[in-house]
Amino acid sequence: MSDPLVGRLLDGRYRVGRRVARGGMATVYEALDTRLDRTVAVKVLHAGLVEDADFLRRFQREARSAARLSHPNVVAVFDQGEDDGTPYLTMEYVPGRTLRQALSDEGPMSPSRALGFLDEVLQALAVAHEAGLVHRDVKPENVLLSLDNSVKVADFGLARAVSTATSTATQGLLIGTVSYLAPEQVTHGVADARADVYAAGIMLYEMLVGAKPHEGESPIQVAYKHVNEDVPEPSRSAPGIPAFIDALVLRATARDPAVRPADARVFLHHLRRARTALREGVDDPELTQDLTVFRRQPTHEHTLIAPLEQLRAASVAPGSSTVLNPDRPDPDDTSDSEVPPEPRRRRPWWQRTPAIGGLVVLLFLAAGGGAFLTAVGPFTRVPPVVDFAQGRLRALGEQAGVRFVVAGQVFDEKVEKGHVVRSVPTQHERTWRGGPVQVWVSLGPELHDVPKLVGVSEERARDLLTEARLRVQGIQESFSDSVAEGRIISTSPSADTPLRRNSGVSLVISKGRQPIDLPSVVNTPFDQARQTLMGLGLTVTNSETFSDTVPSGQVISQQPVPSQVFRGDNIALVVSKGPEFAQVPDVARMPEDQARQTLTDAGFQVEVRQNAVFVGLRVVVSQAPNPGSMARVGSTIVIEIV
């Protein structure tokens, strides 16, 4: 059946073309913006989502939020409107394919390629999270790969609008994207930035393995696994994946949201450390430890030590006959079921003296034991460790009676790289002798490499510097013969130079080729003309021809004529060889017509005169100039006939 929207003019502006895709929430069409004469993508919501006014208001609000996102990896939202009850969004049209199609066509990806794609996805999510916007529907179908394999994330705002709707469409969305839902979305229906991190982790697993981590015969089974089963290491299904990438996936897909990276920006930081280790071809045990150190361990009940009488008192409530162990009677209970027990008699003080003495001894022992424990017992104090070299921690720990454990690495502007930034417990704090003390080691100042900007536009250069946590310090303009107008010629510092966060980078932007006023060199000697033109940065070619008016060796004409040209342009010169001379042929004794033809063919003009004894034979008897002499081509040869 034909689609009634194809060919329709929405809002008097958007001419709907072919259908591009259809999903659980909307159908996407290629369309022409007749006002701006550009191709856009129009997303038209399904009728089931627009049955109430509350949803429409929510949809409009979320569309406005998404439109405020501006990033190279986010599909831009241009417009939102309604045409005859049909709500729609107009967005940037991205020719290419989805990540889902790439996975179907190519299967599992190499770790390098998978991390490269996810890097751009997380850049888009990080911008949204910093703006307070949660995507809620991160999946390969919403990741678009353009023809140059750049990544753009779509459907910001729309997923939130639908997920908060009170219609059956919400259930449809839940089922349609259940493979990427975080456990808290399944159990409580709530989502924050960590839910997007979870979905991105599932997507990374799928890119590495070529299959989803949780499969089932029904969506309910898949949702149950998300809630009750951990995502396995990708290396189980794809051997050869480094341990730090396994740890990266497990950290992002932890069932406990508190264990995951707080948002996409934090996840992106971990991912870029993994990309660096992968690019350098080295294992990174510190990164693996950083990603796994916070994984929750099962809690255990500890043994309780308390006096038996207190336990009995806590176990037998007033007026109750419940005891700790009904099979073992109280040794002080001499009663039976019929005879009530006699009340106990209080012993005299002299009989209690040994007990009092024993209590005093116990108090002294407790005080002495406390002093012993405080002084030389199982406790010790954490030594000052801030700004201490990591390589010397083991010796310091043995001396102080603690065990230092590197819990992570952090950037620090003051502490030298490889030295300790902080510890838990902190210095001079009491801790168990032989127990662990977590330390964080400095990575030095947070450094970011200047991105490669030569040849990109100014707008793109600003975006790349922002992504690299750098800024534009100044802009200069200069002419360039090799870089197009508006593109970056050079940067200061140059590309790959490490800079501290928020450092400035100066840009030199091309004004295009420098125009040159071309002078006239006609009637000047060729050598002089060539020197003049080459001095202006122009190239010169020449050809030669005869000229009766321009002396030999001088320029007859030039192409182009005097005007504005650009450095490197070619100027063609025509140079004079002077007049052309030819040898005069001998036409004596030739009939007049034959003599005239011979001279004309040689390039001469002919003048005929009758000899004084002309008798009408019309045969040449003389000529001037003489035969064999040289004469200018085009000059006149006089012949006499009889």
C-alpha angles and dihedrals in degrees: 000000000000118000109246092211095059108101094013121131107228116210090347089287117066117066105206115225133175122344110254103184144344124213140170093278108029149354121246123215133184108239142175120237097219092193097056096022095232136125115252138171116246118202113199117194120232115257092244091067098055104054096112134048093229091064093048091053090048091048092051091049094050092045089056090050091051091048089061091063111099117181136126090242096051122083102240119237110220106176145352127204149135129247119191092332094318112119115205145172126216115210143169111292111233113192112208132059142295126261087247090060091047091053091048092049100041107022120207117013129219114262090248094054094042092051090046092056093044091049090064092043091054091048088059093045091047091057090050094047092050088053090051094252122131117200097208094187107063108161138132091265090064094049111087123199113204123212091271090050094250113147129238126179118216138195101045108168096008094083091052092048092052096040091057094047118111095222136101088260088078090063090048091053092049092053094043094055101028092122090070102037118120116234092250090056089055097044102034106012092234127126137183134163090295090063088060089049090053092051091047089052091051089049091051090051090051093050091050098043103026093233138069117264094233122045130173144162091251137023090249091060091050092049090049090055092050089055099041108026131060119233107257123236111274089227090070089069098026110037116207097047108132119249093243091059090050087052091048091056094044093049093051094046099044110143090224107074091209090065095053124085108281093240143341093282092060091044089050090054091055091045094053091052087053091049090052092051091046092048092050091047095233133124115245109208091169091058090047089051092047091053096047103034093087097049107127116251123211113268120238131204112241125223112267118221115195138139114279092234091056090051090051092048091050092045099049113059119206110278092013129116094206115125133183094249116018091189093061117059122219106267090221092052107096096164127107130203094274108032117059114226121259115245115260118252118233111244119235118262092251089059089051095049095093089053091050090048091050090051091052090050090050091051091052091048091049092050092048092046090050091051090048092049091048094049110033105352130109093304130088137167127253109249121228103278106161111120089012117140114254092227091061096050095094094056091045091050093051090050094048096039097243135108116233116215121190104230097179150320124260137181115251130179095206109032116077118245112272093024127110118267101184142341138214113243092035125234118295090014117131118251139161114286107253091014125131124270114195116221132185116216124214121247087195121241114346102263127191125188117238104250122236103267104160109123098013125112122263092249092051091046090055090050093049092049091050090051089050090053091247132115141218110262101181143341129222128182125219139166117256132186094199106035120068121240114280094020128115115265098182144337134223112244095031126240119295092022108139113235134177118258115286092013116151127250122197119221130207110204124199121245088194126247116344112248117232128199105236111219126211115257097175114136092016123116111272096237091053092046092050093049091050094050096044089050087063092055095259128131121233133210125176143193130191134228139164119265131183092197106039118063118243115277096024128112115262097185143345135215123239099032119230108305140109114307135165133250110273095028117135122243117201116210129193111210126201122242090191124240118341118240127197135183114261109240121228109251100165115139090014120127111258095252094049092047092049091051093048094052093044091052089053090057100258134123118235131223116188123207130180118239119237090253094046108165099170100263090119094212122144114251100169143005139195130243093039121255114272095025122120118251134172114268107254095029121125124262114202117213129185122213133192 
